[in-house]
């Protein structure tokens, strides 16, 4: 008797569950928003506005915003992978990466909104990067005002150039943080997929055809008479 093993869920491509992807993206955005609120509350109560270096405070805020984004990507990827119910299939990681991509687009839109329309409800998601973009925009508008004295215009221009340099540095660091966030989302989804019970492997009985035996007189019953 021989056994042939077959799985009820073979390694074949499976379509994305967009409901799981959207749930993971929304969860990541909510986690990021809450962590940013927590950091804002801690910073506002712990820092002295008169004695704190503005550059150090901005750098600390950016680090918090980046770490919060990575944690949010991990949580969103976990939820997307869990709701997808793909098990250890590589598609679980695809759900996490798709959720990260959707939430990243929302953050990019928040940064663009901070630059184009000033303070908005999305400014918390944009974080320090969005604040720097808004500051640069305000300085440019102030420098173009016709009633600004030449000395003041030169100072505003210098501050605008410093803000532009800060934006460039923040953009490079944001690029690295987003890549780490993508890795965290994939790991979270893979982790969630490993918790799903793997499909059972079914054993199918394959019976070999019976053969007529040889007789003691040497006659082979398998041959036609």
N, C-alpha and C positions, 0 to 999 in steps of 0.2 A: 504494500500500500504506500502510495506517495502522496505528498501534500504540496499543493501549489498555493503560495501566499499572495494575496492581493489586498490592497488598501481601498477603503471606501472614499478616500480623498487623496488621489494621486497628485504628484507634483505637476500641476498644470496651472496656467495663468488664471487668476480670479479677478473679476472686476472690482474696482474700488467701491467701497461703501461711503458715498458722499455724506450720508447722515452722520457716520462716525467721524469723518474728516471735519465736518463743520462743528460737531460737538467738541472735538479736540481743539480746534482753533478758537472757539468761544471760551473754552476753559482756560486756554493759555492766555488769552487777552484779559480775562477776569483776574487770573492769578497775578499777571504782570501789573495790572492796575492796583490791586490790593497791596502788593509789595511796594509799589511806588508811593502809595499813600502812607504806608508804614514808615518808609524811609524819610518821606517829607515831614511826617510828624516828629520822628526822632530828631531829624536835623533842625527843625524849627525850635524845638524845646531845648536842645543841648548846645546849640551854637549861639555865641554872642555876636549880634549884628555889628557892633562897633569894633570888636577886636578880632574878627575872623578875616583871614585873607580870602579875597574873592576867588582867586585862582585855585587855592587849595579846596575851598568849598565846592567849586564847580567840578574839580577832578574827583572829589569824593562822591559827589552826586552822580557823576557819570559811571564810576565803578559800581555803585549800588544799582543804577539803572541797568547796566550790562549783566551783572550777576542775577538780578531779578528776571531779566529776559531769558537767561539760560535756564533758571529754575522753572520758569513758566513754560518754556519749550519742552522740558522734561515731563512736566505734568500733563501738558496738552498731548504730547506724543503717547504717553501712557494711556490716557483716556481714549484716544483714537484707536490705538492698538487693541485695547480691551473690548471696545464696542464693536470692532470689526470682526472679532471671533474667528481669526484666521489661524489660530494656533501658532506653531513655530514656523509657519510658512513665511517666506520672505515678504509676502504682501503685507504682513503686519507692520514691518518697517516702512513700507511705502505709504501706509496710512499716516504714520507719524510724520514723515517728511512732507506729505501733502498738507497736513494740519499746520505744520511750521510755515510752509509757504503762504498759506492763506492768512495766518496771523501776521506774518512779516509784511504782507501787502497792506494790511490795515495800519501797522506802525508806520510804514513809509508814507501812507496817506496822511497820517497824523502829523508827521514831520513837515510834509508839504503844506498842510493846513496852518501849522504854526508859522511857517515862513510867509504864506500868502495872506493870511487873515488875522494874524496876531493871536491873542489868547482865545482859546476855545475849549470845549469840553474834551477834546482829544489831546490837549497839551500835556496831560499827565502821562499818556502813552508815549508821546514824543520825547519826554524826559529832558535832560540838560542839553542834548543836541538840538532839540526844537527850540529851547530857550536861546541858545546861541544864534540860531538862524534868525529868530525874531529880533534879537538885539542887533545883529548885523543889518537887517532890513531897516530898523528904526534909525540907526546911525547914518545909513545912506540917505534916507529921506531928510534927516535933519541937516546933513551936509549940503543938500541941494536947496535948502530954504534960502530965499533971496535976502532976507534981513539978518543973516548971520555975519558977525564980524569976521575979518580975515584970521585973527588969532584964534578965535573959537572954531572956525572952519578947519584950520590946520589941526587943532586938537581932536576934533571929531573925526577927521580923516585918519589920524594916527590910531585912534581907538577902533575905527572900522577895519583897518588893516590888521590890527591885533585880533579882532574878532574873526576875520577871514582865516588867519593862521590857525586859530583855535578850532574853527569849523573843519579845516582840512585834517588836522590831527584827529578830531573826533570822528570824522568819516572813516579814516583808516582803522581806528580802533573799533568802530561799529561794524565794519566789514569782518574783522576777526571775531567779534562777539556773535555775529549772525552765523558764521560758520560753526562756531562751537555750539550755538543753539540748535543748528540743524543736526549736529552729531548727537546732542542730548535728546532731541525729539526722536531720532531713530533708535537710540538706546532705550528710551522709555517705552516706545512701541514694541520693541523686541522683548523687553522685560515683561510687558503685559501679555504678549503673545505666548511666552513660555509658561504662563500660568493657566492657559487654556488647555484642557485635557486633549492630548493627542488622539487622533482617530484610531480606532481599534483596527488591528490587522486581522483579517478573516482568513481562516484556513479552509481551503476547499479540497475535499477528498477527491482524489483522482485515482480511480481504480484501473489497473492495467488489465487488458483482456486476458481471460484465462486460456491456457494452452493445454491441449490434450496430452496426457502423460505417455511415455513409452511403455510398451508391454514387455514382459520378461522374455518373450520369444523373439524380441528384436523388431517386431512389427511397429512401424510408426503410424499411429492413428491420425497424425496430421496430414498424411498423404491420402489422396483419393484412392479408393479401391478400384 
